[in-house]
């Protein structure tokens, strides 16, 4: 699965993560640093497993926590129609 932002979504890096702007409705979504790392990894073509491994190593969290966080992020982005897969 290759994840991509929809054409109506703009990502802007911030001091603490990333802001996504959904231009269809003017809504903003703030991603913290770990969600930004996960999203960037996914947008660069990594799968769920690899992205969870990156979070596990970078933040020293359990594999279970990393997998859950990646799944939640993907689900939320898809539900809000911010990404395509």
NUNULO-784799 format. One record per atom (N, C-alpha, C): x, y negated, z negated; residue in three letters. Coordinates in steps of 0.2 Angstrom, whole numbers, padded with zeros to 4 digits, always signed. Example, Ala and Ser with C-alpha at 12.3 -4.5 7.8 and 13.67 -1.06 7.14 Angstrom:
NUNULO-784799
+0066+0028-0039ALA +0062+0022-0039ALA +0066+0016-0039ALA +0064+0011-0035SER +0068+0005-0036SER +0064+0000-0039SER 
end
This chain:
NUNULO-784799
+0004+0006+0000UNK +0000+0000+0000UNK +0004-0006+0000UNK +0004-0010+0005UNK +0007-0017+0005UNK +0002-0022+0003UNK +0004-0026-0002UNK -0001-0031-0004UNK +0001-0038-0001UNK -0004-0042+0001UNK -0002-0049+0003UNK -0008-0053+0001UNK -0006-0060+0000UNK -0010-0065-0002UNK -0015-0066+0004UNK -0021-0067+0002UNK -0026-0069+0008UNK -0024-0076+0011UNK -0026-0077+0017UNK -0024-0083+0020UNK -0026-0090+0017UNK -0031-0089+0013UNK -0034-0095+0009UNK -0031-0096+0002UNK -0026-0092+0000UNK -0023-0092-0006UNK -0016-0095-0006UNK -0014-0100-0010UNK -0008-0103-0010UNK -0004-0102-0017UNK +0002-0100-0016UNK +0006-0098-0023UNK +0011-0104-0024UNK +0011-0107-0030UNK +0016-0112-0031UNK +0019-0110-0038UNK +0026-0109-0038UNK +0030-0108-0044UNK +0029-0114-0049UNK +0029-0112-0055UNK +0029-0117-0060UNK +0035-0115-0065UNK +0036-0119-0070UNK +0041-0118-0075UNK +0039-0111-0079UNK +0033-0109-0080UNK +0031-0103-0084UNK +0028-0098-0080UNK +0029-0098-0073UNK +0026-0093-0069UNK +0024-0095-0062UNK +0017-0094-0060UNK +0015-0096-0054UNK +0008-0098-0054UNK +0006-0103-0050UNK -0001-0104-0050UNK -0004-0102-0043UNK -0009-0099-0043UNK -0013-0097-0037UNK -0019-0101-0036UNK -0019-0105-0030UNK -0025-0109-0028UNK -0029-0105-0023UNK -0035-0104-0025UNK -0040-0101-0020UNK -0043-0107-0016UNK -0041-0108-0010UNK -0044-0114-0007UNK -0051-0113-0004UNK -0054-0107-0005UNK -0061-0107-0003UNK -0065-0110-0008UNK -0063-0110-0014UNK -0068-0112-0020UNK -0064-0117-0024UNK -0058-0119-0023UNK -0054-0123-0027UNK -0052-0121-0034UNK -0053-0114-0035UNK -0051-0111-0042UNK -0043-0110-0042UNK -0041-0111-0048UNK -0034-0110-0049UNK -0033-0104-0054UNK -0028-0100-0053UNK -0026-0095-0057UNK -0019-0095-0059UNK -0018-0095-0066UNK -0011-0096-0069UNK -0008-0089-0070UNK -0003-0087-0067UNK +0001-0081-0069UNK +0007-0082-0073UNK +0008-0078-0079UNK +0014-0079-0083UNK +0020-0076-0079UNK +0025-0077-0083UNK +0032-0074-0080UNK +0031-0067-0078UNK +0029-0063-0082UNK +0029-0056-0080UNK +0024-0054-0075UNK +0018-0057-0074UNK +0014-0056-0069UNK +0017-0059-0062UNK +0020-0065-0063UNK +0024-0067-0057UNK +0029-0062-0054UNK +0033-0059-0059UNK +0038-0054-0057UNK +0034-0048-0053UNK +0029-0046-0056UNK +0025-0040-0053UNK +0022-0042-0046UNK +0019-0048-0046UNK +0016-0050-0040UNK +0022-0051-0034UNK +0027-0054-0036UNK +0032-0055-0031UNK +0035-0048-0029UNK +0036-0044-0033UNK +0038-0037-0032UNK +0033-0033-0027UNK +0027-0034-0028UNK +0022-0031-0024UNK +0022-0034-0017UNK +0022-0041-0017UNK +0022-0044-0011UNK +0028-0043-0006UNK +0033-0041-0010UNK +0039-0039-0006UNK +0039-0032-0004UNK +0033-0028-0004UNK +0033-0022-0002UNK +0033-0016-0006UNK +0035-0017-0013UNK +0035-0012-0018UNK +0028-0009-0019UNK +0028-0003-0021UNK +0022+0001-0023UNK +0021+0000-0031UNK +0016+0002-0033UNK +0014+0002-0040UNK +0019+0004-0045UNK +0022+0010-0043UNK +0027+0014-0047UNK +0033+0010-0048UNK +0036+0007-0042UNK +0042+0003-0042UNK +0041-0003-0046UNK +0035-0006-0045UNK +0034-0013-0049UNK +0033-0011-0056UNK +0030-0006-0058UNK +0030-0004-0065UNK +0037-0003-0068UNK +0041+0000-0064UNK +0048+0001-0066UNK +0052-0005-0067UNK +0051-0010-0063UNK +0054-0016-0063UNK +0052-0020-0070UNK +0046-0020-0071UNK +0043-0023-0077UNK +0046-0019-0084UNK +0046-0013-0083UNK +0049-0009-0089UNK +0056-0011-0090UNK +0060-0011-0085UNK +0067-0013-0086UNK +0068-0020-0088UNK +0064-0025-0085UNK +0066-0032-0086UNK +0063-0034-0093UNK +0057-0031-0095UNK +0054-0034-0101UNK +0055-0029-0107UNK +0058-0023-0106UNK +0059-0018-0111UNK +0053-0016-0114UNK +0048-0014-0110UNK +0041-0012-0112UNK +0041-0005-0110UNK +0036-0001-0113UNK +0035+0006-0111UNK +0032+0007-0104UNK +0034+0013-0101UNK +0031+0014-0095UNK +0024+0014-0094UNK +0020+0016-0100UNK +0013+0016-0100UNK +0010+0009-0100UNK +0014+0004-0104UNK +0012-0003-0104UNK +0013-0006-0097UNK +0018-0005-0094UNK +0020-0007-0087UNK +0015-0005-0082UNK +0013+0001-0082UNK +0009+0004-0077UNK +0002+0001-0078UNK +0000+0000-0084UNK -0007-0003-0086UNK -0007-0010-0084UNK -0002-0014-0085UNK -0001-0021-0083UNK -0001-0022-0076UNK +0002-0018-0072UNK +0002-0018-0065UNK -0005-0016-0062UNK -0008-0011-0065UNK -0015-0009-0062UNK -0020-0015-0064UNK -0019-0018-0069UNK -0024-0024-0071UNK -0023-0029-0067UNK -0017-0031-0065UNK -0015-0037-0061UNK -0018-0035-0054UNK -0017-0029-0051UNK -0019-0028-0044UNK -0027-0028-0044UNK -0030-0025-0049UNK -0037-0025-0049UNK -0040-0032-0050UNK -0037-0036-0054UNK -0040-0043-0055UNK -0039-0047-0048UNK -0033-0046-0045UNK -0032-0050-0039UNK -0037-0048-0033UNK -0038-0041-0033UNK -0042-0038-0028UNK -0050-0041-0029UNK -0052-0040-0036UNK -0058-0042-0038UNK -0060-0049-0036UNK -0055-0054-0037UNK -0056-0061-0035UNK -0054-0062-0028UNK -0053-0057-0024UNK -0052-0058-0017UNK -0046-0062-0015UNK -0041-0062-0020UNK -0035-0066-0019UNK -0029-0062-0014UNK -0030-0056-0014UNK -0025-0052-0010UNK -0029-0047-0006UNK -0025-0044-0001UNK -0027-0039+0003UNK -0022-0033+0003UNK -0024-0027+0004UNK -0020-0022+0003UNK -0021-0017+0009UNK 
end
